Amino acid sequence: MKRLVAGSALALMVSIGPTYAQTTGAPTISFVVQQPAGEWLASLFIGQPVTNQTGETVGDINDLVFDKNGRVTIAVLGVGGFLGIGDKSVGVPFSTLSFSTGTDGKRVVVVPLTKEALHLAPIFNPTEKSTYTKIKEKAEDLGHKALEKAGDIKDQAGKKIEEMRKDEPKSK
């Protein structure tokens, strides 16, 4: 009896569901439960090394820019820095990148530009900042302040050592 009631309730909900969606104008959406083969998560591209056609690493992907239709149009590459610090952002059309799989099975992203061409390229200026960019800028600022403070402390320590040496008794 419980199965009959549960089955009837389920059948009623299934039959009402599409009717309800049609009467409210809500679109019917099919949910995706698994990443399709051959497609990649955008989050995995951030930090992905980029090489040129000779295999030389020329930078990494800092961000991706999407158009109003959801298509990726620009890859923002970080070039010239070390571990993301001191690099400059360069925007290249996403369509210029090529993607393959290396012998180790890892994704390889290639841009048809030399390291020098990327260093000479104009800086990409976003009109909005991601949380990642804000944190990165804050970390760079704190790093510069820490270097300045360390320099000040070194200078103070040097002066203190000189003062202590002046006060030492001279050995005969």
LOLOMAR-936683 format. One line per field, with one value per residue: residue number from 1; residue in three letters; x, y, z of N, C-alpha, C in turn. Coordinates in Angstrom, 1 decimal. Example, Ala and Ser with C-alpha at 12.3 -4.5 7.8 and 13.67 -1.06 7.14 Angstrom:
<rs>
num	[1 | 2] .
residu	[ALA | SER] .
npx	[13.2 | 12.8] .
npy	[-5.7 | -2.2] .
npz	[7.8 | 7.1] .
capx	[12.3 | 13.7] .
capy	[-4.5 | -1.1] .
capz	[7.8 | 7.1] .
cpx	[13.2 | 12.9] .
cpy	[-3.3 | 0.0] .
cpz	[7.8 | 7.9] .
</rs>
This chain:
<rs>
num	[1 | 2 | 3 | 4 | 5 | 6 | 7 | 8 | 9 | 10 | 11 | 12 | 13 | 14 | 15 | 16 | 17 | 18 | 19 | 20 | 21 | 22 | 23 | 24 | 25 | 26 | 27 | 28 | 29 | 30 | 31 | 32 | 33 | 34 | 35 | 36 | 37 | 38 | 39 | 40 | 41 | 42 | 43 | 44 | 45 | 46 | 47 | 48 | 49 | 50 | 51 | 52 | 53 | 54 | 55 | 56 | 57 | 58 | 59 | 60 | 61 | 62 | 63 | 64 | 65 | 66 | 67 | 68 | 69 | 70 | 71 | 72 | 73 | 74 | 75 | 76 | 77 | 78 | 79 | 80 | 81 | 82 | 83 | 84 | 85 | 86 | 87 | 88 | 89 | 90 | 91 | 92 | 93 | 94 | 95 | 96 | 97 | 98 | 99 | 100 | 101 | 102 | 103 | 104 | 105 | 106 | 107 | 108 | 109 | 110 | 111 | 112 | 113 | 114 | 115 | 116 | 117 | 118 | 119 | 120 | 121 | 122 | 123 | 124 | 125 | 126 | 127 | 128 | 129 | 130 | 131 | 132 | 133 | 134 | 135 | 136 | 137 | 138 | 139 | 140 | 141 | 142 | 143 | 144 | 145 | 146 | 147 | 148 | 149 | 150 | 151 | 152 | 153 | 154 | 155 | 156 | 157 | 158 | 159 | 160 | 161 | 162 | 163 | 164 | 165 | 166 | 167 | 168 | 169 | 170 | 171 | 172] .
residu	[MET | LYS | ARG | LEU | VAL | ALA | GLY | SER | ALA | LEU | ALA | LEU | MET | VAL | SER | ILE | GLY | PRO | THR | TYR | ALA | GLN | THR | THR | GLY | ALA | PRO | THR | ILE | SER | PHE | VAL | VAL | GLN | GLN | PRO | ALA | GLY | GLU | TRP | LEU | ALA | SER | LEU | PHE | ILE | GLY | GLN | PRO | VAL | THR | ASN | GLN | THR | GLY | GLU | THR | VAL | GLY | ASP | ILE | ASN | ASP | LEU | VAL | PHE | ASP | LYS | ASN | GLY | ARG | VAL | THR | ILE | ALA | VAL | LEU | GLY | VAL | GLY | GLY | PHE | LEU | GLY | ILE | GLY | ASP | LYS | SER | VAL | GLY | VAL | PRO | PHE | SER | THR | LEU | SER | PHE | SER | THR | GLY | THR | ASP | GLY | LYS | ARG | VAL | VAL | VAL | VAL | PRO | LEU | THR | LYS | GLU | ALA | LEU | HIS | LEU | ALA | PRO | ILE | PHE | ASN | PRO | THR | GLU | LYS | SER | THR | TYR | THR | LYS | ILE | LYS | GLU | LYS | ALA | GLU | ASP | LEU | GLY | HIS | LYS | ALA | LEU | GLU | LYS | ALA | GLY | ASP | ILE | LYS | ASP | GLN | ALA | GLY | LYS | LYS | ILE | GLU | GLU | MET | ARG | LYS | ASP | GLU | PRO | LYS | SER | LYS] .
npx	[0.8 | 2.0 | 3.9 | 2.2 | 1.0 | 3.2 | 4.3 | 2.1 | 2.2 | 4.6 | 4.3 | 2.3 | 3.7 | 5.7 | 4.1 | 2.9 | 5.1 | 6.3 | 4.1 | 3.8 | 6.3 | 5.8 | 3.7 | 4.7 | 6.7 | 9.3 | 12.5 | 13.3 | 15.9 | 18.6 | 20.6 | 24.2 | 26.2 | 28.7 | 32.0 | 32.5 | 34.3 | 37.4 | 37.0 | 37.8 | 38.3 | 38.0 | 39.2 | 41.5 | 43.2 | 44.3 | 47.4 | 48.6 | 51.4 | 52.8 | 54.1 | 56.4 | 56.6 | 59.0 | 59.2 | 60.0 | 59.4 | 57.3 | 55.7 | 52.7 | 49.2 | 47.3 | 44.7 | 41.4 | 39.3 | 35.9 | 33.4 | 30.1 | 28.6 | 29.6 | 31.9 | 35.4 | 37.6 | 40.0 | 43.2 | 45.0 | 48.2 | 50.9 | 54.0 | 57.6 | 58.0 | 58.8 | 57.5 | 55.0 | 55.4 | 56.3 | 55.7 | 54.3 | 51.1 | 49.9 | 47.7 | 46.4 | 44.8 | 42.6 | 42.2 | 44.7 | 46.1 | 47.3 | 46.5 | 47.6 | 48.6 | 51.2 | 54.1 | 54.1 | 51.5 | 50.3 | 48.6 | 49.5 | 50.1 | 50.4 | 51.8 | 52.2 | 54.5 | 57.6 | 59.6 | 60.8 | 59.1 | 56.7 | 57.6 | 58.0 | 55.4 | 52.4 | 51.0 | 48.3 | 45.3 | 42.9 | 39.4 | 38.1 | 38.7 | 39.7 | 39.3 | 41.6 | 43.5 | 43.4 | 44.3 | 46.9 | 48.0 | 48.0 | 49.7 | 52.1 | 52.5 | 52.8 | 55.1 | 57.0 | 57.0 | 57.9 | 60.5 | 61.6 | 61.4 | 63.1 | 65.5 | 65.7 | 66.0 | 68.4 | 70.1 | 69.9 | 70.9 | 73.5 | 74.5 | 74.2 | 76.0 | 78.4 | 78.5 | 78.7 | 81.3 | 82.9 | 82.7 | 84.0 | 86.8 | 90.1 | 92.3 | 95.5] .
npy	[-1.2 | 1.2 | 1.5 | 1.9 | 4.3 | 6.0 | 5.7 | 6.7 | 9.3 | 10.1 | 9.9 | 11.8 | 14.1 | 14.2 | 14.5 | 16.9 | 18.6 | 19.4 | 20.8 | 22.8 | 24.2 | 25.0 | 26.7 | 28.7 | 29.8 | 29.1 | 28.0 | 24.7 | 22.8 | 20.8 | 19.1 | 18.9 | 16.2 | 15.3 | 16.2 | 16.7 | 14.6 | 15.7 | 18.4 | 21.2 | 22.5 | 25.9 | 26.8 | 25.3 | 26.3 | 28.6 | 29.7 | 27.8 | 26.8 | 28.4 | 27.7 | 28.5 | 28.0 | 26.6 | 25.2 | 26.6 | 27.9 | 30.6 | 32.1 | 32.2 | 31.4 | 33.9 | 34.8 | 34.5 | 35.9 | 36.4 | 36.7 | 38.3 | 36.2 | 34.0 | 32.9 | 32.2 | 34.8 | 36.1 | 35.4 | 36.1 | 36.5 | 36.0 | 37.3 | 37.4 | 37.4 | 35.9 | 33.1 | 34.3 | 36.9 | 40.1 | 39.9 | 40.9 | 41.6 | 40.3 | 40.5 | 38.1 | 37.0 | 34.4 | 32.6 | 32.3 | 30.6 | 27.2 | 23.9 | 20.9 | 17.5 | 16.6 | 14.3 | 13.3 | 13.2 | 15.5 | 18.7 | 20.9 | 24.2 | 26.4 | 29.4 | 31.3 | 33.1 | 34.7 | 34.9 | 37.4 | 39.0 | 38.9 | 40.2 | 42.7 | 43.4 | 45.3 | 46.2 | 44.4 | 45.8 | 45.3 | 45.9 | 45.3 | 43.7 | 40.5 | 38.5 | 37.0 | 38.7 | 41.0 | 40.0 | 39.1 | 41.6 | 42.9 | 41.1 | 41.6 | 44.3 | 44.1 | 42.5 | 44.3 | 46.3 | 44.7 | 44.2 | 46.8 | 47.4 | 45.4 | 46.3 | 48.7 | 47.8 | 46.3 | 48.4 | 49.9 | 47.9 | 47.7 | 50.3 | 50.1 | 48.1 | 49.3 | 51.4 | 49.9 | 48.8 | 51.1 | 51.7 | 49.6 | 48.4 | 49.1 | 46.7 | 45.7] .
npz	[0.0 | 0.8 | -1.2 | -3.4 | -2.8 | -2.6 | -5.2 | -6.7 | -5.8 | -6.7 | -9.5 | -9.8 | -9.1 | -11.1 | -13.4 | -12.8 | -12.6 | -15.2 | -16.2 | -14.3 | -14.8 | -17.4 | -17.0 | -15.5 | -17.0 | -16.6 | -17.6 | -18.8 | -17.4 | -18.1 | -16.0 | -15.6 | -14.9 | -15.0 | -16.0 | -19.4 | -21.6 | -23.0 | -22.4 | -20.4 | -17.0 | -16.2 | -13.9 | -13.7 | -15.5 | -14.5 | -13.5 | -15.1 | -16.8 | -19.7 | -22.9 | -25.6 | -29.2 | -29.3 | -27.1 | -24.8 | -21.6 | -21.3 | -19.7 | -17.6 | -17.2 | -16.0 | -15.9 | -17.4 | -19.9 | -20.5 | -23.0 | -23.5 | -24.3 | -23.0 | -24.1 | -24.1 | -24.6 | -24.3 | -23.1 | -20.2 | -19.7 | -17.3 | -17.4 | -17.2 | -14.4 | -11.1 | -9.7 | -9.8 | -8.8 | -9.4 | -12.1 | -15.3 | -16.7 | -19.7 | -22.4 | -24.6 | -27.6 | -27.0 | -29.0 | -30.2 | -28.7 | -28.5 | -27.7 | -26.2 | -25.3 | -23.3 | -23.3 | -20.8 | -20.1 | -19.2 | -19.7 | -22.2 | -23.0 | -25.6 | -26.9 | -29.8 | -29.6 | -28.9 | -25.9 | -25.6 | -27.3 | -25.7 | -23.4 | -24.4 | -25.0 | -24.6 | -21.4 | -20.0 | -18.9 | -16.7 | -16.2 | -14.0 | -10.8 | -9.7 | -6.8 | -6.4 | -7.8 | -6.2 | -3.7 | -4.5 | -5.2 | -2.7 | -1.3 | -2.7 | -2.1 | 0.7 | 0.8 | -0.3 | 1.6 | 3.8 | 2.9 | 2.9 | 5.7 | 6.7 | 5.6 | 7.0 | 9.6 | 9.4 | 8.9 | 11.3 | 13.1 | 12.2 | 12.9 | 15.7 | 16.3 | 15.5 | 17.4 | 19.8 | 19.4 | 19.5 | 22.2 | 23.3 | 25.3 | 24.3 | 23.1 | 24.2] .
capx	[0.0 | 2.9 | 4.5 | 1.2 | 0.8 | 4.5 | 4.3 | 1.1 | 2.6 | 5.7 | 3.7 | 1.6 | 4.8 | 6.3 | 3.1 | 2.7 | 6.3 | 6.4 | 3.0 | 4.2 | 7.3 | 5.2 | 2.8 | 5.5 | 7.6 | 10.7 | 13.1 | 13.7 | 17.3 | 19.2 | 21.8 | 25.3 | 26.7 | 30.1 | 32.7 | 32.6 | 35.7 | 38.0 | 36.7 | 38.6 | 37.8 | 38.7 | 40.1 | 42.8 | 44.1 | 45.0 | 48.7 | 49.1 | 52.6 | 52.6 | 55.4 | 56.3 | 56.7 | 60.3 | 59.1 | 60.5 | 58.3 | 57.3 | 54.8 | 51.6 | 47.9 | 46.8 | 43.2 | 40.7 | 38.3 | 34.8 | 32.5 | 28.7 | 28.0 | 30.2 | 33.1 | 36.7 | 38.1 | 41.3 | 44.0 | 45.9 | 49.4 | 51.8 | 55.3 | 58.7 | 58.2 | 59.2 | 56.4 | 53.9 | 55.8 | 57.1 | 55.4 | 53.4 | 50.0 | 49.8 | 46.5 | 46.6 | 43.6 | 42.5 | 42.3 | 46.0 | 46.7 | 47.0 | 46.5 | 47.9 | 48.9 | 52.6 | 54.4 | 53.8 | 50.0 | 49.9 | 48.2 | 50.5 | 49.5 | 51.5 | 51.5 | 53.1 | 55.3 | 58.8 | 59.7 | 61.1 | 57.9 | 55.8 | 58.2 | 57.8 | 54.0 | 51.8 | 50.4 | 46.8 | 44.6 | 41.5 | 38.4 | 37.6 | 39.8 | 39.3 | 39.8 | 43.0 | 44.3 | 43.4 | 45.2 | 48.2 | 48.5 | 48.2 | 50.9 | 53.2 | 52.7 | 53.3 | 56.4 | 57.8 | 57.1 | 58.8 | 61.9 | 62.0 | 61.6 | 64.3 | 66.6 | 65.8 | 66.5 | 69.8 | 70.9 | 69.9 | 71.8 | 74.9 | 74.8 | 74.4 | 77.3 | 79.5 | 78.5 | 79.3 | 82.7 | 83.5 | 82.7 | 84.9 | 88.1 | 91.1 | 93.2 | 97.0] .
capy	[0.0 | 2.4 | 1.7 | 2.4 | 5.7 | 6.7 | 5.7 | 7.6 | 10.7 | 10.4 | 10.1 | 13.1 | 15.2 | 14.2 | 15.1 | 18.4 | 19.3 | 20.0 | 21.7 | 24.0 | 24.9 | 25.6 | 27.8 | 29.8 | 30.3 | 28.8 | 27.1 | 23.4 | 22.8 | 19.5 | 19.3 | 18.1 | 15.5 | 15.0 | 17.0 | 16.0 | 14.3 | 16.7 | 19.8 | 21.6 | 23.5 | 27.1 | 27.0 | 24.6 | 27.1 | 29.6 | 29.2 | 26.8 | 27.3 | 28.6 | 27.6 | 29.0 | 26.8 | 25.9 | 24.5 | 27.4 | 28.5 | 32.1 | 32.7 | 31.4 | 32.0 | 34.6 | 34.9 | 34.3 | 36.9 | 35.8 | 37.7 | 38.2 | 34.9 | 33.0 | 32.4 | 32.8 | 35.6 | 36.6 | 34.8 | 37.0 | 35.8 | 36.6 | 37.1 | 38.1 | 37.4 | 34.7 | 32.6 | 35.3 | 38.1 | 41.0 | 39.7 | 41.8 | 40.9 | 40.6 | 39.9 | 37.6 | 36.4 | 33.0 | 31.7 | 32.1 | 29.5 | 25.9 | 23.0 | 19.5 | 16.7 | 16.2 | 12.9 | 12.9 | 13.2 | 16.8 | 19.6 | 21.8 | 25.4 | 27.0 | 30.6 | 31.5 | 34.3 | 34.6 | 35.5 | 38.8 | 39.6 | 39.0 | 41.2 | 44.0 | 43.6 | 46.3 | 45.6 | 44.3 | 46.5 | 44.8 | 47.0 | 44.8 | 42.9 | 39.3 | 38.3 | 36.6 | 39.8 | 41.9 | 39.3 | 39.2 | 43.0 | 43.1 | 40.4 | 42.3 | 45.5 | 43.7 | 42.1 | 45.5 | 46.9 | 43.9 | 44.4 | 48.1 | 47.3 | 44.6 | 47.2 | 49.7 | 47.0 | 46.0 | 49.7 | 50.1 | 46.9 | 48.1 | 51.4 | 49.7 | 47.3 | 50.3 | 52.1 | 49.0 | 48.7 | 52.3 | 51.6 | 48.5 | 48.8 | 48.8 | 45.7 | 46.1] .
capz	[0.0 | 0.9 | -2.5 | -4.3 | -2.5 | -3.0 | -6.7 | -7.2 | -5.5 | -7.7 | -10.8 | -9.8 | -9.2 | -12.5 | -14.3 | -12.5 | -12.8 | -16.5 | -16.3 | -13.5 | -15.5 | -18.5 | -16.6 | -14.9 | -18.0 | -16.2 | -18.6 | -18.3 | -17.5 | -17.9 | -15.2 | -16.1 | -13.7 | -15.1 | -17.0 | -20.6 | -22.1 | -23.9 | -22.0 | -19.2 | -16.1 | -16.3 | -12.7 | -13.8 | -16.4 | -13.7 | -13.1 | -16.0 | -17.6 | -21.2 | -23.6 | -27.0 | -30.1 | -29.2 | -25.8 | -23.7 | -20.8 | -21.5 | -18.7 | -17.1 | -17.4 | -14.8 | -15.9 | -18.7 | -20.1 | -21.2 | -23.6 | -23.0 | -24.7 | -22.3 | -24.8 | -23.6 | -25.7 | -24.0 | -22.0 | -19.6 | -19.3 | -16.5 | -18.0 | -16.6 | -12.9 | -10.5 | -8.9 | -9.9 | -8.2 | -10.3 | -13.5 | -15.9 | -17.4 | -21.1 | -22.9 | -26.0 | -28.0 | -26.6 | -30.2 | -30.6 | -27.9 | -28.9 | -26.5 | -26.5 | -24.1 | -23.3 | -23.2 | -19.4 | -20.0 | -18.7 | -20.7 | -22.7 | -23.6 | -26.4 | -27.6 | -30.9 | -29.4 | -28.1 | -24.6 | -25.9 | -27.8 | -24.6 | -22.5 | -25.1 | -25.2 | -23.7 | -20.2 | -20.0 | -17.8 | -16.5 | -15.7 | -12.7 | -10.2 | -9.0 | -5.4 | -6.6 | -8.1 | -5.0 | -2.8 | -5.1 | -5.1 | -1.3 | -1.0 | -3.3 | -1.3 | 2.0 | 0.5 | -0.5 | 3.0 | 4.6 | 2.5 | 3.4 | 7.1 | 6.9 | 5.3 | 8.1 | 10.8 | 9.1 | 9.1 | 12.8 | 13.7 | 11.9 | 13.7 | 17.0 | 16.4 | 15.5 | 18.7 | 20.7 | 19.1 | 20.0 | 23.6 | 23.8 | 25.7 | 23.3 | 23.6 | 24.0] .
cpx	[0.9 | 3.5 | 3.5 | 1.0 | 2.1 | 4.6 | 3.3 | 1.6 | 3.7 | 5.2 | 3.0 | 2.6 | 5.4 | 5.3 | 2.8 | 3.9 | 6.4 | 5.3 | 3.3 | 5.2 | 6.8 | 4.4 | 3.6 | 6.5 | 9.1 | 11.2 | 13.4 | 15.2 | 17.7 | 20.5 | 22.9 | 25.9 | 28.1 | 30.8 | 32.9 | 34.1 | 36.1 | 37.6 | 37.4 | 38.0 | 38.6 | 39.7 | 41.4 | 43.7 | 44.9 | 46.3 | 49.3 | 50.3 | 52.2 | 54.0 | 55.2 | 56.5 | 58.0 | 60.3 | 59.6 | 59.3 | 58.4 | 56.4 | 53.8 | 50.3 | 47.5 | 45.3 | 42.7 | 39.5 | 37.2 | 34.0 | 31.0 | 28.0 | 28.7 | 31.4 | 34.3 | 37.3 | 39.6 | 42.0 | 45.0 | 47.1 | 50.3 | 53.2 | 56.4 | 58.9 | 58.7 | 58.1 | 55.3 | 54.2 | 56.7 | 56.7 | 54.5 | 52.3 | 50.0 | 48.6 | 46.8 | 45.2 | 43.6 | 42.7 | 43.7 | 46.7 | 46.4 | 47.2 | 46.8 | 48.2 | 50.4 | 52.8 | 54.1 | 52.3 | 49.5 | 49.5 | 49.3 | 49.8 | 50.6 | 50.9 | 52.6 | 53.9 | 56.6 | 58.7 | 59.9 | 59.8 | 56.9 | 56.3 | 58.0 | 56.3 | 53.4 | 51.1 | 48.9 | 46.3 | 43.2 | 40.6 | 37.8 | 38.7 | 39.1 | 39.8 | 41.3 | 43.9 | 44.5 | 44.4 | 46.6 | 48.8 | 48.9 | 49.5 | 52.1 | 53.5 | 53.3 | 54.8 | 57.4 | 58.0 | 58.0 | 60.2 | 62.4 | 62.3 | 62.8 | 65.5 | 66.8 | 66.4 | 68.0 | 70.6 | 71.0 | 70.9 | 73.2 | 75.4 | 75.1 | 75.7 | 78.5 | 79.6 | 79.1 | 80.8 | 83.5 | 83.7 | 83.6 | 86.2 | 89.1 | 92.0 | 94.7 | 97.8] .
cpy	[1.3 | 2.6 | 2.3 | 3.9 | 6.5 | 6.7 | 6.6 | 9.1 | 11.1 | 10.7 | 11.4 | 14.2 | 15.3 | 14.8 | 16.5 | 19.2 | 20.1 | 21.1 | 23.0 | 24.8 | 25.6 | 26.8 | 29.0 | 30.4 | 29.9 | 27.8 | 25.7 | 23.2 | 21.3 | 19.7 | 18.4 | 17.5 | 15.1 | 15.8 | 16.2 | 15.7 | 15.4 | 18.2 | 20.0 | 22.6 | 24.7 | 27.3 | 26.3 | 25.3 | 28.1 | 29.0 | 28.2 | 27.4 | 27.4 | 28.5 | 28.3 | 27.7 | 26.0 | 25.1 | 25.3 | 28.0 | 30.0 | 32.8 | 31.7 | 32.1 | 32.6 | 34.7 | 34.6 | 35.3 | 36.3 | 36.9 | 37.5 | 36.9 | 33.7 | 32.3 | 33.0 | 33.5 | 36.0 | 35.7 | 35.8 | 36.2 | 36.6 | 36.3 | 37.9 | 38.0 | 36.0 | 34.3 | 33.6 | 36.7 | 38.9 | 40.7 | 40.8 | 41.0 | 41.3 | 39.8 | 39.4 | 37.0 | 34.9 | 32.1 | 31.5 | 31.0 | 28.1 | 25.0 | 21.5 | 18.8 | 16.3 | 14.7 | 12.4 | 12.9 | 14.5 | 17.7 | 20.6 | 23.0 | 26.1 | 28.3 | 30.9 | 32.8 | 33.9 | 35.2 | 37.0 | 39.6 | 39.8 | 40.1 | 42.6 | 44.4 | 44.6 | 45.5 | 45.6 | 44.9 | 46.1 | 46.0 | 46.5 | 43.9 | 41.7 | 39.3 | 37.9 | 37.8 | 40.8 | 41.3 | 39.4 | 40.6 | 43.3 | 42.4 | 41.1 | 43.5 | 45.1 | 43.2 | 43.2 | 46.2 | 46.1 | 44.1 | 45.8 | 48.0 | 46.5 | 45.4 | 48.2 | 49.0 | 46.7 | 47.3 | 50.0 | 49.2 | 47.3 | 49.3 | 51.0 | 48.9 | 48.3 | 51.1 | 51.2 | 48.8 | 49.9 | 52.3 | 50.5 | 49.0 | 48.3 | 47.8 | 46.1 | 45.0] .
cpz	[0.0 | -0.5 | -3.5 | -4.1 | -2.9 | -4.5 | -7.3 | -6.9 | -6.5 | -9.1 | -10.9 | -9.9 | -10.5 | -13.5 | -14.1 | -12.8 | -14.1 | -16.7 | -15.5 | -14.2 | -16.7 | -18.1 | -16.1 | -15.9 | -17.6 | -17.2 | -18.0 | -18.5 | -17.2 | -17.1 | -15.7 | -14.8 | -13.8 | -16.2 | -18.2 | -21.0 | -23.1 | -23.5 | -20.6 | -18.3 | -16.2 | -15.1 | -12.8 | -14.7 | -15.6 | -13.2 | -14.0 | -16.8 | -19.1 | -21.8 | -25.0 | -27.9 | -30.0 | -27.8 | -24.6 | -23.0 | -20.9 | -20.5 | -18.2 | -17.3 | -16.0 | -14.8 | -17.3 | -18.7 | -21.0 | -21.8 | -23.0 | -23.3 | -23.9 | -23.0 | -24.2 | -24.8 | -25.5 | -22.9 | -21.5 | -19.1 | -18.4 | -17.0 | -17.2 | -15.1 | -12.4 | -9.5 | -8.7 | -9.3 | -9.2 | -11.8 | -14.0 | -16.6 | -18.8 | -21.6 | -24.4 | -26.3 | -27.7 | -27.8 | -30.7 | -29.8 | -28.6 | -27.7 | -27.0 | -25.2 | -24.3 | -23.2 | -21.8 | -19.1 | -19.5 | -19.9 | -21.0 | -23.4 | -24.3 | -27.0 | -28.6 | -30.8 | -28.7 | -26.8 | -24.7 | -26.3 | -26.6 | -23.6 | -23.1 | -25.2 | -24.2 | -22.5 | -20.4 | -18.7 | -17.7 | -15.9 | -14.4 | -12.1 | -9.5 | -7.6 | -5.5 | -6.9 | -6.9 | -4.0 | -3.2 | -4.9 | -3.7 | -0.9 | -1.5 | -2.5 | 0.1 | 1.9 | 0.4 | 0.9 | 3.9 | 4.2 | 3.0 | 4.9 | 7.4 | 6.7 | 6.5 | 9.4 | 10.6 | 9.4 | 10.6 | 13.5 | 13.4 | 12.7 | 15.2 | 17.2 | 16.4 | 16.8 | 19.8 | 20.6 | 19.6 | 21.5 | 24.2 | 24.2 | 24.6 | 23.9 | 23.3 | 23.5] .
</rs>
